[in-house]
Amino acid sequence: MTEIPEHLLKRSAERKAALSGEAPAADAGSSTAVEPAATAAPAVAAAPVPDVVPEPPARVAPYVEAYEGRKKMPFWIIPVLLTLPIWAAMYVGTLERVPQGLTGLLGEGEELYVESGCSGCHGAEGGGGIGPALSDGAVHATFTSIEDQIVWIAQGSAIVGTGNLYSSADSPRPRAVAGQMPGFGGESASPLDMEQLLAVTLYERTQLEPVEELASRDLILTEQMDLLIETGEIETSLEASGLSLHDVVNGDGLTADMVAAYLAPARAGLVEGEG
């Protein structure tokens, strides 16, 4: 009997199954079962991408806007500003000291104290510098009479000589010449007349003198001189002696007696007032 090959039997069985619509029988001899294909995993839907809304620009503070919109300083202004204090100091140094409400002979004397260079040597307030101090009571201690001080200012230190003493005859504190003080009489470059010599001397003896009792004596004389100058009586009184407050005197020839003659009308008025 002839044996039918197995593959022919298998083909026949598949043919019958196809005609009858049945599923073909599993091959018993096959050691490997046919597994159904794995079910594909369902596709995961992509998450919707949200619309990106741009953030509004940050609000700028008004003062920042003002700063950014302001016109910037030119580069050259910085060195100019840095030098302003120097210019200011130089400018102030050229100014004259403003009178502090003084009038008459004292106001004139204060101006002359600056303009004639007295403040440059003796200090603006008489505290001293190149020249000796005038504000420590030395004025009245050295010159007990105003006549002697006027002669000294008109002559200067040259007539005395360096190292020699100068003062009134009864001075409790003579001083030695330590430097060079110019004279302001008729031989100087900027001579002062008698009224100007009197004015600057009275200023030093009243405004730079710390002792009120000493200053008050000269203040009384100042008030009487101001009155006579204002009324014109001083010139009338001096004319009889051939004098004038506007005389530019020779410093070397000026004496205390000559100065006393200029002050005589004022002193006479003081005596009459006391009587």
Backbone as CSV, one residue per row, in Angstrom:
resi,resn,N_x,N_y,N_z,CA_x,CA_y,CA_z,C_x,C_y,C_z
1,MET,0.870,-1.175,0.000,0.000,0.000,0.000,0.899,1.214,0.000
2,THR,0.584,2.186,-0.805,1.443,3.370,-0.970,1.065,4.438,0.051
3,GLU,2.058,5.056,0.788,1.783,6.107,1.818,1.756,7.462,1.138
4,ILE,0.680,8.249,1.486,0.508,9.578,0.871,1.349,10.566,1.665
5,PRO,2.106,11.339,1.015,2.950,12.324,1.726,2.095,13.277,2.571
6,GLU,2.675,13.683,3.616,1.945,14.515,4.615,1.588,15.886,4.049
7,HIS,2.420,16.391,3.225,2.148,17.744,2.745,0.999,17.761,1.755
8,LEU,0.781,16.601,1.134,-0.359,16.528,0.229,-1.639,16.441,1.016
9,LEU,-1.593,15.713,2.141,-2.769,15.613,2.999,-3.145,17.003,3.573
10,LYS,-2.105,17.719,3.941,-2.334,19.060,4.515,-2.944,19.993,3.498
11,ARG,-2.475,19.896,2.276,-2.999,20.750,1.219,-4.452,20.403,0.932
12,SER,-4.774,19.084,0.999,-6.146,18.618,0.715,-7.079,19.133,1.796
13,ALA,-6.601,19.069,3.057,-7.445,19.519,4.164,-7.720,21.013,4.045
14,GLU,-6.734,21.766,3.659,-6.924,23.213,3.510,-7.890,23.507,2.387
15,ARG,-7.865,22.659,1.346,-8.768,22.847,0.203,-10.185,22.611,0.608
16,LYS,-10.413,21.525,1.391,-11.776,21.212,1.850,-12.280,22.316,2.779
17,ALA,-11.417,22.780,3.648,-11.845,23.816,4.586,-12.225,25.080,3.850
18,ALA,-11.533,25.372,2.793,-11.830,26.575,2.034,-13.166,26.469,1.341
19,LEU,-13.499,25.233,0.856,-14.780,25.027,0.156,-15.940,25.026,1.129
20,SER,-15.708,24.483,2.359,-16.810,24.367,3.324,-16.916,25.618,4.205
21,GLY,-15.955,26.465,4.211,-15.972,27.684,5.030,-15.537,27.471,6.452
22,GLU,-15.043,26.266,6.786,-14.577,26.002,8.138,-13.094,26.334,8.260
23,ALA,-12.705,26.529,9.533,-11.301,26.810,9.782,-10.523,25.537,9.675
24,PRO,-9.357,25.483,9.066,-8.568,24.262,8.936,-8.107,23.779,10.292
25,ALA,-8.103,22.461,10.412,-7.689,21.862,11.685,-6.229,22.121,11.902
26,ALA,-5.955,22.252,13.211,-4.558,22.526,13.562,-3.717,21.323,13.310
27,ASP,-2.508,21.546,12.904,-1.581,20.470,12.588,-1.048,19.937,13.889
28,ALA,-1.512,18.648,14.126,-1.109,18.023,15.376,0.370,17.813,15.436
29,GLY,0.982,17.605,14.322,2.404,17.341,14.304,3.252,18.568,14.466
30,SER,2.622,19.635,14.386,3.409,20.885,14.490,3.593,21.225,15.951
31,SER,4.822,21.469,16.292,5.132,21.766,17.702,4.950,23.227,18.051
32,THR,4.736,23.988,17.039,4.631,25.448,17.280,3.262,25.933,16.925
33,ALA,2.506,26.437,17.866,1.164,26.954,17.610,1.275,28.367,17.069
34,VAL,0.386,28.590,16.155,0.381,29.918,15.539,-0.435,30.846,16.422
35,GLU,0.217,31.829,16.970,-0.475,32.796,17.856,-1.022,33.960,17.035
36,PRO,-2.158,34.410,17.436,-2.714,35.561,16.718,-1.811,36.785,16.888
37,ALA,-1.782,37.628,15.919,-0.952,38.843,15.964,-1.400,39.759,17.105
38,ALA,-0.427,40.301,17.728,-0.743,41.191,18.866,-1.522,42.411,18.394
39,THR,-2.454,42.730,19.212,-3.287,43.894,18.859,-2.473,45.174,19.002
40,ALA,-2.453,45.943,17.987,-1.667,47.197,18.011,-2.244,48.153,19.050
41,ALA,-1.354,48.766,19.796,-1.800,49.729,20.820,-2.405,50.955,20.153
42,PRO,-3.508,51.379,20.691,-4.143,52.558,20.076,-3.208,53.769,20.129
43,ALA,-3.202,54.548,19.109,-2.359,55.755,19.040,-2.834,56.793,20.065
44,VAL,-1.857,57.377,20.773,-2.176,58.404,21.789,-2.272,59.767,21.085
45,ALA,-3.394,60.362,21.278,-3.597,61.669,20.628,-2.668,62.722,21.256
46,ALA,-2.047,63.518,20.424,-1.137,64.580,20.911,-1.927,65.638,21.662
47,ALA,-1.344,66.087,22.786,-2.006,67.126,23.590,-2.054,68.422,22.806
48,PRO,-3.167,69.105,22.865,-3.275,70.372,22.116,-2.268,71.408,22.647
49,VAL,-1.620,72.089,21.746,-0.642,73.125,22.114,-1.392,74.436,22.349
50,PRO,-1.293,74.972,23.578,-2.038,76.222,23.839,-1.426,77.380,23.058
51,ASP,-2.276,78.308,22.711,-1.802,79.509,22.035,-0.939,80.338,22.994
52,VAL,0.256,80.770,22.532,1.174,81.564,23.350,0.807,83.039,23.205
53,VAL,0.408,83.645,24.356,0.041,85.062,24.341,1.256,85.881,24.808
54,PRO,1.809,86.752,24.005,2.998,87.533,24.424,2.667,88.447,25.604
55,GLU,3.620,88.507,26.561,3.433,89.370,27.719,3.586,90.831,27.315
56,PRO,2.780,91.695,27.907,2.907,93.138,27.583,4.234,93.668,28.121
57,PRO,4.835,94.634,27.447,6.118,95.203,27.935,5.954,95.838,29.309
58,ALA,7.026,95.721,30.115,6.996,96.290,31.461,6.805,97.805,31.386
59,ARG,5.987,98.310,32.289,5.706,99.736,32.297,6.888,100.492,32.896
60,VAL,7.330,101.544,32.216,8.475,102.337,32.670,7.958,103.481,33.539
61,ALA,8.628,103.681,34.687,8.230,104.749,35.596,8.364,106.107,34.904
62,PRO,7.489,107.052,35.250,7.543,108.369,34.602,8.890,109.072,34.756
63,TYR,9.514,108.956,35.971,10.791,109.655,36.159,11.892,109.032,35.321
64,VAL,11.756,107.692,35.016,12.741,107.048,34.140,12.565,107.552,32.715
65,GLU,11.295,107.659,32.285,11.030,108.196,30.941,11.560,109.622,30.814
66,ALA,11.338,110.422,31.889,11.819,111.803,31.841,13.336,111.856,31.749
67,TYR,14.009,110.969,32.517,15.478,110.949,32.488,15.995,110.550,31.105
68,GLU,15.362,109.462,30.517,15.834,108.983,29.218,15.550,109.980,28.104
69,GLY,14.492,110.768,28.276,14.158,111.738,27.239,14.829,113.076,27.412
70,ARG,15.480,113.281,28.601,16.121,114.560,28.856,17.414,114.678,28.062
71,LYS,17.688,115.898,27.647,18.909,116.137,26.885,20.115,116.006,27.799
72,LYS,21.061,115.222,27.396,22.243,114.954,28.213,23.218,116.144,28.168
73,MET,23.985,116.300,29.289,24.986,117.368,29.355,26.125,117.074,28.384
74,PRO,26.656,118.109,27.757,27.821,117.888,26.884,29.026,117.450,27.707
75,PHE,29.922,116.733,27.105,31.059,116.169,27.818,31.965,117.237,28.410
76,TRP,31.997,118.427,27.793,32.935,119.447,28.250,32.456,120.175,29.487
77,ILE,31.204,119.949,29.933,30.685,120.700,31.074,31.292,120.241,32.389
78,ILE,31.742,118.980,32.470,32.289,118.450,33.723,33.537,119.198,34.161
79,PRO,34.559,119.349,33.298,35.736,120.104,33.747,35.421,121.562,34.082
80,VAL,34.407,122.127,33.403,34.034,123.510,33.711,33.468,123.604,35.120
81,LEU,32.593,122.651,35.473,31.996,122.647,36.813,33.048,122.419,37.889
82,LEU,34.036,121.585,37.589,35.077,121.298,38.572,35.940,122.520,38.873
83,THR,36.077,123.399,37.894,36.927,124.583,38.102,36.158,125.779,38.642
84,LEU,34.820,125.662,38.770,34.038,126.793,39.266,34.456,127.238,40.673
85,PRO,34.687,126.302,41.644,35.123,126.769,42.970,36.407,127.590,42.931
86,ILE,37.335,127.224,42.042,38.587,127.968,41.946,38.317,129.382,41.427
87,TRP,37.467,129.457,40.375,37.117,130.779,39.841,36.426,131.621,40.902
88,ALA,35.527,130.997,41.683,34.791,131.737,42.712,35.744,132.291,43.765
89,ALA,36.713,131.459,44.179,37.676,131.918,45.184,38.508,133.083,44.658
90,MET,38.917,132.991,43.391,39.704,134.075,42.807,38.869,135.349,42.702
91,TYR,37.583,135.197,42.366,36.722,136.367,42.220,36.481,137.044,43.561
92,VAL,36.189,136.238,44.597,35.942,136.797,45.927,37.184,137.517,46.433
93,GLY,38.370,136.983,46.095,39.605,137.605,46.547,39.827,138.986,45.973
94,THR,39.168,139.284,44.843,39.338,140.609,44.240,38.358,141.637,44.792
95,LEU,37.397,141.178,45.579,36.385,142.093,46.093,36.884,142.836,47.330
96,GLU,36.430,144.037,47.491,36.761,144.798,48.687,35.747,144.469,49.779
97,ARG,36.189,144.604,51.007,35.306,144.337,52.123,34.198,145.369,52.169
98,VAL,32.966,144.933,52.315,31.822,145.840,52.321,31.716,146.514,53.688
99,PRO,31.572,147.815,53.721,31.434,148.496,55.006,30.255,147.960,55.796
100,GLN,30.445,147.803,57.113,29.413,147.233,57.968,28.542,148.321,58.591
101,GLY,27.988,149.198,57.774,27.068,150.198,58.272,27.737,151.427,58.865
102,LEU,29.051,151.562,58.765,29.725,152.738,59.303,29.554,153.916,58.341
103,THR,29.407,155.091,58.900,29.237,156.289,58.088,30.237,157.348,58.537
104,GLY,30.255,158.466,57.835,31.116,159.568,58.211,32.587,159.210,58.132
105,LEU,33.379,159.725,59.079,34.807,159.462,59.091,35.117,157.984,59.294
106,LEU,34.318,157.269,60.098,34.581,155.853,60.341,34.314,155.017,59.092
107,GLY,33.270,155.366,58.344,33.017,154.651,57.092,34.124,154.903,56.083
108,GLU,34.593,156.151,56.021,35.708,156.481,55.138,36.980,155.776,55.587
109,GLY,37.197,155.725,56.893,38.387,155.063,57.421,38.384,153.574,57.164
110,GLU,37.217,152.939,57.233,37.139,151.501,56.965,37.497,151.198,55.520
111,GLU,37.014,152.014,54.589,37.344,151.815,53.178,38.848,152.007,52.941
112,LEU,39.411,153.046,53.537,40.836,153.304,53.367,41.690,152.204,53.999
113,TYR,41.224,151.629,55.089,41.962,150.549,55.752,42.167,149.374,54.795
114,VAL,41.203,149.166,53.903,41.309,148.093,52.906,42.048,148.582,51.667
115,GLU,41.612,149.715,51.123,42.148,150.202,49.853,43.630,150.580,49.941
116,SER,44.064,151.107,51.068,45.458,151.540,51.218,46.392,150.398,51.600
117,GLY,45.842,149.217,51.822,46.673,148.055,52.106,46.918,147.786,53.575
118,CYS,46.265,148.536,54.469,46.464,148.302,55.910,46.007,146.901,56.310
119,SER,44.882,146.467,55.768,44.353,145.146,56.127,45.265,144.034,55.634
120,GLY,46.010,144.278,54.548,46.899,143.243,54.037,48.048,142.945,54.981
121,CYS,48.487,143.938,55.761,49.603,143.743,56.703,49.121,143.474,58.124
122,HIS,48.058,144.176,58.533,47.603,144.080,59.925,46.382,143.179,60.099
123,GLY,45.866,142.612,59.003,44.699,141.740,59.097,43.410,142.512,58.939
124,ALA,42.394,141.842,58.370,41.110,142.505,58.115,40.473,143.021,59.395
125,GLU,40.646,142.297,60.499,40.094,142.711,61.778,41.180,143.196,62.729
126,GLY,42.370,143.466,62.188,43.459,143.975,63.012,44.187,142.910,63.810
127,GLY,44.010,141.642,63.418,44.643,140.564,64.174,46.123,140.386,63.906
128,GLY,46.675,141.123,62.947,48.100,141.032,62.657,48.388,140.123,61.490
129,GLY,49.589,140.170,60.991,50.037,139.370,59.857,51.486,139.714,59.596
130,ILE,51.741,140.332,58.459,53.084,140.831,58.192,53.422,141.938,59.187
131,GLY,52.417,142.763,59.472,52.586,143.832,60.450,52.056,143.411,61.803
132,PRO,52.288,144.194,62.834,51.822,143.851,64.187,50.308,143.925,64.298
133,ALA,49.776,143.266,65.314,48.345,143.287,65.568,47.924,144.658,66.087
134,LEU,46.708,145.049,65.722,46.152,146.315,66.189,44.937,146.108,67.085
135,SER,44.479,144.868,67.177,43.232,144.590,67.872,43.422,144.085,69.296
136,ASP,44.627,144.074,69.785,44.877,143.569,71.136,45.114,144.686,72.130
137,GLY,44.654,145.873,71.812,44.860,147.030,72.674,46.166,147.741,72.419
138,ALA,46.928,147.277,71.410,48.254,147.846,71.160,48.184,149.262,70.635
139,VAL,47.085,149.619,69.960,47.007,150.953,69.370,47.100,152.021,70.469
140,HIS,46.261,151.901,71.491,46.281,152.899,72.564,47.478,152.709,73.503
141,ALA,47.980,151.470,73.588,49.144,151.246,74.445,50.393,151.865,73.844
142,THR,50.507,151.817,72.518,51.683,152.379,71.854,51.526,153.877,71.617
143,PHE,50.340,154.275,71.159,50.091,155.694,70.887,49.009,156.189,71.851
144,THR,49.459,156.833,72.915,48.499,157.362,73.878,47.762,158.578,73.332
145,SER,48.301,159.223,72.310,47.626,160.369,71.685,47.402,160.067,70.206
146,ILE,46.261,160.523,69.699,45.925,160.304,68.300,46.874,161.075,67.390
147,GLU,47.400,162.208,67.872,48.324,163.004,67.060,49.577,162.201,66.717
148,ASP,50.109,161.487,67.711,51.324,160.709,67.474,51.074,159.582,66.461
149,GLN,49.897,158.973,66.521,49.602,157.883,65.579,49.445,158.404,64.157
150,ILE,48.830,159.565,63.991,48.682,160.146,62.651,50.051,160.476,62.060
151,VAL,50.953,161.013,62.870,52.309,161.301,62.393,53.001,160.018,61.957
152,TRP,52.848,158.937,62.733,53.462,157.651,62.389,52.929,157.123,61.054
153,ILE,51.616,157.205,60.829,51.032,156.711,59.579,51.510,157.556,58.405
154,ALA,51.659,158.865,58.603,52.102,159.747,57.514,53.578,159.539,57.193
155,GLN,54.412,159.255,58.203,55.850,159.126,57.981,56.265,157.709,57.602
156,GLY,55.704,156.696,58.235,56.136,155.325,58.011,57.355,154.996,58.866
157,SER,57.846,153.775,58.730,58.937,153.299,59.588,60.312,153.792,59.147
158,ALA,60.430,154.294,57.920,61.746,154.686,57.409,62.367,155.801,58.244
159,ILE,61.552,156.694,58.780,62.086,157.813,59.533,62.602,157.388,60.906
160,VAL,62.187,156.200,61.363,62.621,155.679,62.658,63.801,154.734,62.492
161,GLY,63.686,153.814,61.526,64.763,152.868,61.297,64.487,151.519,61.923
162,THR,64.911,150.455,61.229,64.670,149.097,61.697,65.371,148.857,63.031
163,GLY,64.620,148.241,63.961,65.155,147.922,65.282,64.952,149.005,66.308
164,ASN,64.601,150.218,65.886,64.387,151.327,66.826,62.935,151.343,67.313
165,LEU,62.737,151.976,68.459,61.409,152.023,69.079,60.594,153.177,68.515
166,TYR,59.287,152.991,68.513,58.366,154.059,68.144,57.175,153.999,69.081
167,SER,56.663,155.156,69.490,55.507,155.245,70.389,55.323,156.696,70.801
168,SER,54.277,156.937,71.577,54.141,158.239,72.230,55.159,158.317,73.371
169,ALA,55.451,159.530,73.808,56.488,159.707,74.835,56.123,159.005,76.138
170,ASP,54.815,158.979,76.494,54.385,158.355,77.742,53.803,156.953,77.534
171,SER,54.176,156.291,76.429,53.615,154.979,76.113,54.084,153.919,77.115
172,PRO,53.146,153.071,77.594,53.543,151.958,78.454,54.072,150.756,77.657
173,ARG,53.921,150.808,76.315,54.331,149.665,75.499,54.930,150.141,74.168
174,PRO,56.148,150.641,74.169,56.785,151.003,72.892,57.018,149.755,72.043
175,ARG,57.104,149.961,70.752,57.360,148.844,69.843,58.600,149.123,69.018
176,ALA,59.287,148.033,68.668,60.470,148.152,67.816,60.074,147.897,66.370
177,VAL,60.688,148.625,65.466,60.420,148.449,64.040,61.017,147.115,63.600
178,ALA,60.152,146.223,63.125,60.612,144.897,62.703,60.592,144.732,61.191
179,GLY,59.844,145.573,60.508,59.751,145.440,59.054,59.735,146.810,58.401
180,GLN,59.076,146.888,57.268,58.988,148.141,56.522,57.521,148.551,56.414
181,MET,57.186,149.660,57.044,55.844,150.226,56.887,55.950,151.476,56.037
182,PRO,55.227,151.551,54.919,55.314,152.748,54.068,54.628,153.932,54.731
183,GLY,55.104,155.121,54.415,54.426,156.321,54.855,53.331,156.696,53.867
184,PHE,52.285,157.367,54.348,51.156,157.743,53.488,51.018,159.264,53.386
185,GLY,52.146,159.970,53.605,52.140,161.411,53.445,52.276,161.809,51.988
186,GLY,52.637,163.045,51.761,52.696,163.575,50.407,53.752,162.939,49.535
187,GLU,54.749,162.250,50.107,55.815,161.651,49.312,55.468,160.237,48.830
188,SER,54.380,159.675,49.276,54.028,158.299,48.902,53.388,158.255,47.522
189,ALA,53.279,157.060,46.978,52.671,156.896,45.654,51.186,157.233,45.679
190,SER,50.514,156.919,46.793,49.085,157.232,46.937,48.896,158.020,48.229
191,PRO,49.237,159.304,48.214,49.189,160.091,49.449,47.765,160.310,49.947
192,LEU,47.629,160.388,51.257,46.347,160.667,51.890,46.342,162.102,52.378
193,ASP,45.206,162.780,52.226,45.120,164.134,52.781,44.837,164.045,54.285
194,MET,44.742,165.171,54.948,44.610,165.169,56.399,43.292,164.518,56.844
195,GLU,42.221,164.749,56.130,40.951,164.116,56.500,41.053,162.590,56.400
196,GLN,41.712,162.074,55.356,41.853,160.633,55.190,42.762,160.027,56.260
197,LEU,43.856,160.740,56.587,44.723,160.261,57.664,43.967,160.199,58.983
198,LEU,43.157,161.202,59.224,42.352,161.233,60.441,41.319,160.112,60.434
199,ALA,40.703,159.874,59.271,39.647,158.866,59.185,40.178,157.464,59.467
200,VAL,41.287,157.068,58.837,41.804,155.721,59.035,42.347,155.546,60.452
201,THR,42.880,156.611,61.030,43.390,156.530,62.404,42.241,156.354,63.394
202,LEU,41.171,157.119,63.219,40.006,156.978,64.097,39.366,155.602,63.953
203,TYR,39.370,155.052,62.740,38.822,153.702,62.542,39.618,152.680,63.350
204,GLU,40.941,152.763,63.291,41.779,151.811,64.025,41.627,151.987,65.535
205,ARG,41.455,153.203,66.003,41.396,153.470,67.445,40.025,153.186,68.041
206,THR,38.990,153.074,67.211,37.643,152.820,67.740,37.094,151.446,67.371
207,GLN,37.328,151.005,66.135,36.727,149.754,65.673,37.618,148.542,65.931
208,LEU,38.920,148.742,66.121,39.830,147.630,66.388,40.274,147.582,67.847
209,GLU,39.768,148.502,68.640,40.138,148.577,70.057,39.138,147.798,70.914
210,PRO,39.592,146.755,71.654,38.662,145.953,72.449,38.218,146.629,73.747
211,VAL,38.963,147.625,74.225,38.616,148.293,75.487,37.661,149.454,75.188
212,GLU,36.413,149.297,75.612,35.392,150.297,75.282,35.709,151.664,75.870
213,GLU,36.278,151.706,77.042,36.569,152.993,77.670,37.576,153.791,76.844
214,LEU,38.603,153.106,76.326,39.582,153.789,75.501,38.985,154.196,74.162
215,ALA,38.183,153.306,73.563,37.582,153.610,72.267,36.569,154.739,72.380
216,SER,35.874,154.834,73.507,34.821,155.841,73.643,35.377,157.262,73.588
217,ARG,36.586,157.476,74.077,37.190,158.810,74.040,37.357,159.284,72.598
218,ASP,37.819,158.378,71.744,38.016,158.748,70.339,36.691,158.797,69.588
219,LEU,35.693,158.029,70.033,34.377,158.087,69.394,33.736,159.453,69.608
220,ILE,33.922,160.026,70.763,33.386,161.365,71.024,34.034,162.394,70.103
221,LEU,35.347,162.281,69.933,36.056,163.183,69.018,35.573,162.977,67.583
222,THR,35.311,161.720,67.235,34.830,161.406,65.879,33.475,162.052,65.625
223,GLU,32.577,161.950,66.583,31.241,162.524,66.419,31.314,164.044,66.241
224,GLN,32.196,164.701,66.998,32.312,166.151,66.879,32.906,166.535,65.521
225,MET,33.898,165.770,65.058,34.485,166.046,63.741,33.460,165.832,62.641
226,ASP,32.672,164.770,62.730,31.635,164.509,61.718,30.642,165.668,61.666
227,LEU,30.267,166.170,62.830,29.313,167.279,62.883,29.889,168.521,62.225
228,LEU,31.150,168.846,62.522,31.779,170.038,61.943,31.983,169.896,60.430
229,ILE,32.301,168.666,59.988,32.473,168.440,58.542,31.142,168.554,57.830
230,GLU,30.100,167.997,58.423,28.772,168.020,57.798,28.248,169.443,57.656
231,THR,28.478,170.263,58.653,27.987,171.650,58.608,28.951,172.597,57.876
232,GLY,30.169,172.126,57.603,31.146,172.971,56.933,31.898,173.879,57.883
233,GLU,31.633,173.800,59.178,32.259,174.689,60.146,33.758,174.393,60.300
234,ILE,34.153,173.132,60.058,35.556,172.780,60.251,36.451,173.525,59.279
235,GLU,36.032,173.670,58.050,36.836,174.367,57.055,36.922,175.855,57.377
236,THR,35.803,176.404,57.854,35.807,177.824,58.215,36.776,178.085,59.366
237,SER,36.781,177.151,60.328,37.657,177.324,61.485,39.116,177.157,61.114
238,LEU,39.408,176.235,60.190,40.796,175.969,59.812,41.363,177.046,58.892
239,GLU,40.500,177.710,58.130,40.977,178.735,57.192,41.701,179.864,57.916
240,ALA,41.265,180.157,59.109,41.910,181.244,59.860,43.374,180.933,60.142
241,SER,43.714,179.618,60.191,45.098,179.216,60.431,45.790,178.790,59.147
242,GLY,45.117,178.996,58.006,45.695,178.624,56.714,45.741,177.120,56.500
243,LEU,44.823,176.410,57.133,44.788,174.944,57.034,43.511,174.478,56.343
244,SER,43.522,173.239,55.887,42.348,172.594,55.291,42.458,171.091,55.514
245,LEU,41.325,170.442,55.749,41.338,168.989,55.927,41.759,168.279,54.646
246,HIS,41.739,168.983,53.526,42.118,168.380,52.244,43.590,168.610,51.913
247,ASP,44.346,169.100,52.865,45.781,169.283,52.652,46.477,167.924,52.584
248,VAL,47.348,167.759,51.585,48.227,166.588,51.526,49.549,167.041,52.127
249,VAL,49.813,166.585,53.328,50.957,167.095,54.084,52.222,166.316,53.770
250,ASN,53.344,166.955,54.036,54.639,166.299,53.910,54.840,165.430,55.151
251,GLY,54.884,164.116,54.928,54.975,163.207,56.064,56.215,163.439,56.901
252,ASP,57.339,163.649,56.243,58.592,163.822,56.987,58.569,165.085,57.845
253,GLY,57.824,166.100,57.392,57.793,167.364,58.139,56.602,167.485,59.069
254,LEU,55.720,166.491,59.094,54.523,166.563,59.923,54.876,166.316,61.386
255,THR,54.296,167.123,62.277,54.528,166.971,63.713,53.198,166.817,64.440
256,ALA,53.278,166.374,65.692,52.072,166.210,66.494,51.388,167.553,66.734
257,ASP,52.158,168.634,66.856,51.560,169.959,67.064,50.758,170.394,65.840
258,MET,51.267,170.046,64.635,50.534,170.401,63.416,49.215,169.633,63.351
259,VAL,49.223,168.363,63.731,47.983,167.572,63.733,47.014,168.129,64.768
260,ALA,47.530,168.562,65.910,46.678,169.140,66.952,45.960,170.385,66.451
261,ALA,46.607,171.112,65.545,45.973,172.303,64.980,44.761,171.929,64.125
262,TYR,44.834,170.816,63.426,43.686,170.352,62.625,42.545,169.882,63.522
263,LEU,42.870,169.355,64.701,41.847,168.835,65.604,41.328,169.903,66.568
264,ALA,41.959,171.071,66.567,41.598,172.113,67.543,40.127,172.519,67.480
265,PRO,39.525,172.730,66.288,38.104,173.125,66.272,37.196,172.083,66.918
266,ALA,37.462,170.796,66.681,36.643,169.759,67.274,36.818,169.716,68.780
267,ARG,38.042,169.840,69.251,38.298,169.800,70.684,37.685,171.040,71.368
268,ALA,37.715,172.148,70.676,37.098,173.349,71.238,35.588,173.157,71.380
269,GLY,34.998,172.511,70.399,33.553,172.259,70.482,33.224,171.301,71.608
270,LEU,34.102,170.368,71.892,33.869,169.426,73.007,33.923,170.150,74.342
271,VAL,34.853,171.071,74.479,34.983,171.826,75.726,33.751,172.705,75.934
272,GLU,33.269,173.327,74.844,32.087,174.165,74.954,30.869,173.328,75.311
273,GLY,30.781,172.103,74.727,29.652,171.243,75.033,29.659,170.809,76.493
274,GLU,30.822,170.574,77.043,30.921,170.166,78.438,30.584,171.324,79.375
275,GLY,30.912,172.557,78.912,30.624,173.706,79.761,29.142,174.032,79.772
